[in-house]
């Protein structure tokens, strides 16, 4: 028969132990795994703990590892571009320098002309670039970026 609880209102339930085995995890392990592109779930599985342990106890280590990964990827992308990889040159130009392809500028000019009721010929590439700069300025973005020069 079960023992009554201290207050006498039912059977006494044994106290549940909190936690499992002590974790032997250091922040450097989490950082290194994150720097290799592992998700928080992957890192938890590899280190034998819950995802909560990674997100709560090692959040800073995880963030540093992800920052290292992004820096490493950028470094390799720039190296590819410096070595003349055309696809990487175009991608970096568009994403880091806000550059656009001339054809896109021409299409943008034609769209502005259609909406504004003018002929597409009224907009040359330079006019469209100036308009883009003005729109950026109005939106609070830097008016001149490396791609605009």
Secondary structure as UniProt FT lines:
FT   TURN            6..7
FT   HELIX           27..35
FT   TURN            36..37
FT   HELIX           40..47
FT   HELIX           51..57
FT   HELIX           59..82
FT   TURN            83..84
FT   HELIX           86..96
FT   HELIX           102..116
FT   HELIX           120..122
FT   HELIX           125..138
FT   TURN            139..140
FT   HELIX           146..148
//
